[in-house]
Amino acid sequence: MDHDPLASLPDHAVENRRYWNADAANWVASGERNWAQPDPTWGIWGVPERALGLLDGLESGMRAIELGCGTGYVSGWMARRGAVCTGVDLSEAQLATASRLAGEHGVELTLHHGSAEATPYADASFDFAISEYGAAIWCDPHVWLREAHRLLVPGGRLAFLGHHPFATVCTPWDGSPVGETLVRPYFDLHRTDWRHVPVEPGGVEFTLPFEGWFALFREVGFEVLDVREPRPSADDRGQRFFVDAAWARRWPSELAWKVRKAG
Ligand SMILES: C[S@@+](CC[C@H](N)C(=O)[O-])C[C@H]1O[C@@H](n2cnc3c(N)ncnc32)[C@H](O)[C@@H]1O
């Protein structure tokens, strides 16, 4: 019998699968909006692709994989640019939305239910990999970056966007929104377990200090092409999830990397 990868998930993935299955209904409306949008905008501040260039290097006909695809709109955007797309996600409820929306938009996607930390695909089977708040924050970077590297052809690009370490360091211990005080130790950043916080408990996330990201890229075999700190526009007065725009105009709340598998 085939080995079932969902039978041997690490504890953070078991929790994140539970969390995302329970929360999936709350992501349907934003998934529908994003699928309906012709041009990509990224992250919680909706920074346009022309400003961020997360799809730089993606060409028509390329095989692209989205690691932690959620409702699948990033894969939809890539498919409309001519890429042949595979979306991987741990939540069957999120994948059900992705599958429905892909069908409604007439976009062909391959959707795989499993963890981005261990996919079933052969070495070098993709030209481009991406994650917007998927594996980028919900998977252990020491594991998923190795997996992304394995999946890419030499010279293949990986782009990913998630929380900035500043935002994690400034998040109070009770899980309430980002404040103006340094709270969590910067140098120890890796795994943040939200299961037992009083404010909106659930999920286990990951990030690293800058030195840690660079060391890991070197160790795994990625060359850094660019690093970006997306900001809200000057007229944005909104609160998004755990951070408000006024905070994020002054300090970085998001971090995006563009890296390339060394050839
Ligand atoms: C916020 S969504 C990302 C999709 C979309 N770009 C967005 O921002 O809404 C996070 C997704 O990561 C998925 N996820 C969490 N852990 C995962 C893992 N180990 N492997 C694959 N997907 C995972 C969740 O199921 C969820 O659908």
The ligand as a Tripos MOL2 file, in Angstrom:
@<TRIPOS>MOLECULE
LIG
   27    29     1     0     0
SMALL
NO_CHARGES

@<TRIPOS>ATOM
      1 C1         -3.4540   32.1810    4.0900 C.3       1 LIG1
      2 S1         -3.6070   30.7060    3.1340 S.3       1 LIG1
      3 C2         -2.4820   31.0050    1.8050 C.3       1 LIG1
      4 C3         -3.2050   31.1290    0.5300 C.3       1 LIG1
      5 C4         -3.4410   32.5050   -0.0020 C.3       1 LIG1
      6 N1         -2.2990   32.9970   -0.7110 N.3       1 LIG1
      7 C5         -3.8910   33.5000    1.0480 C.2       1 LIG1
      8 O1         -3.0790   34.3540    1.4330 O.co2     1 LIG1
      9 O2         -5.0420   33.4160    1.4540 O.co2     1 LIG1
     10 C6         -2.6340   29.5630    4.0920 C.3       1 LIG1
     11 C7         -2.7480   28.1400    3.5710 C.3       1 LIG1
     12 O3         -1.6160   27.3840    3.9750 O.3       1 LIG1
     13 C8         -2.0560   26.0660    4.1130 C.3       1 LIG1
     14 N2         -1.0760   25.2520    4.8590 N.ar      1 LIG1
     15 C9         -0.7730   25.2860    6.1660 C.ar      1 LIG1
     16 N3          0.1800   24.3790    6.4340 N.ar      1 LIG1
     17 C10         0.4790   23.7680    5.2640 C.ar      1 LIG1
     18 C11         1.3850   22.7460    4.8720 C.ar      1 LIG1
     19 N4          2.2000   22.1400    5.7560 N.pl3     1 LIG1
     20 N5          1.4210   22.3720    3.5900 N.ar      1 LIG1
     21 C12         0.6120   22.9400    2.6600 C.ar      1 LIG1
     22 N6         -0.2710   23.9220    2.9700 N.ar      1 LIG1
     23 C13        -0.3210   24.3280    4.2520 C.ar      1 LIG1
     24 C14        -3.3900   26.1950    4.8140 C.3       1 LIG1
     25 O4         -4.1660   25.0290    4.7260 O.3       1 LIG1
     26 C15        -3.9800   27.4100    4.1050 C.3       1 LIG1
     27 O5         -4.8190   27.0290    3.0590 O.3       1 LIG1
@<TRIPOS>BOND
     1     1     2 1
     2     2     3 1
     3     2    10 1
     4     3     4 1
     5     4     5 1
     6     5     6 1
     7     5     7 1
     8     7     8 2
     9     7     9 1
    10    10    11 1
    11    11    12 1
    12    11    26 1
    13    12    13 1
    14    13    14 1
    15    13    24 1
    16    14    15 ar
    17    14    23 ar
    18    15    16 ar
    19    16    17 ar
    20    17    18 ar
    21    17    23 ar
    22    18    19 1
    23    18    20 ar
    24    20    21 ar
    25    21    22 ar
    26    22    23 ar
    27    24    25 1
    28    24    26 1
    29    26    27 1
@<TRIPOS>SUBSTRUCTURE
     1 LIG1         1 GROUP 0 **** ****
